[in-house]
Amino acid sequence: MTGTANPPLKVALVGYGLAGSVFHAPLISATEGLVLDTVVTSSEERRAQAAAEFPSVRFAASPEELWKRADELDLVVIASPNKTHVPLATAALDAGLAVVVDKPVAGTAAEARALGALAEERGLLLSVFQNRRWDNDFLTLKNLIDAGELGEVQRFESRFERWRPQLKGGWRESGAPEEIGGLLYDLGSHVVDQALTLFGPVTQVYAESDVRRPGGEADDDTFFALTHAGGVRSHLYVSATTAQLGPRFRVLGSSAGYVKYGLDPQESALREGRRPGTRDEPWGVEPESLWGRLGAGESPLTGGGTPVPTVPGDYPAYYAGIADALRAGTAPPVTADQAAAALEILEAARRSAREGVTVRLGTEQQGSLA
């Protein structure tokens, strides 16, 4: 952990919408060694919201104001709409600032790799916010796999499903290509990153992608199947139109399977205004009734299998890793190369769904995830 003898690293946050206000600002402020110095937003309503929670924060109306005082800052976090990620990250790196970008870092793997090359050339940190590597269910599953509890994993089923039959509007639901909207790049970024982190490079991708809601423009119901170089098959579902939710994970191995329902509680806690490290109640802990079950030949819905205590979720670990990387020069918790590997899968999935084909991939550029 970063020592308290050093002055805190000053962080500027670009954007104070959902990502900025619910995830980044609270997690930055909860991290030892970091301080939320500036929020960039032109919205008076969002300024008032940020000032109410962070009374000492400064404001800027545009990112260009940050570049003019880059020597006062240590890190820029980009939590603005997807189409701005590449230009803003490029400008921040050009100004000499370390950068965290919310997912997806870009619309293409090539753009992500170009950003990574620029950061390396400038000797600066570039990381992508993939908080769901620290979901409680993912951490629990990783422990089970590492301990050999499932035997040889054969199939990984991951669902990030919601029931939102009415459109909300905004860029996330736009069909304009430059907006990088739709669930494939939104929730798909999470489930693909988790699959790659667990099971390594992918050799082929098949996808089905639909716009189900009346008046919709961007995909809101997407499935994709990945074949990993090691033999595991990942079946991934992301949807806003699921009237009955399936298990978050169903993972089948040669000796046992693990089934887990329900979402990690950290997002809900953050939305409700709870903050890590500020109350007596433990962070990221879920009730025993939501624990997953491990077993073979039995249905978890009828009490089969053994309950597995869920490891507490730990979103704060991401920014703790960023602080360590800035102080000690260690690798960031998520790298640009890893983000590019996930984007390669998303691009292949989009092509597969559009053309009705299975897309085959090389594994050379994905190798760093294994």
Order of alpha helices (4+ residues) and beta strands (2+ residues): beta-alpha-beta-alpha-beta-alpha-beta-alpha-beta-alpha-beta-alpha-beta-alpha-beta-beta-beta-beta-beta-alpha-beta-beta-alpha-alpha-beta
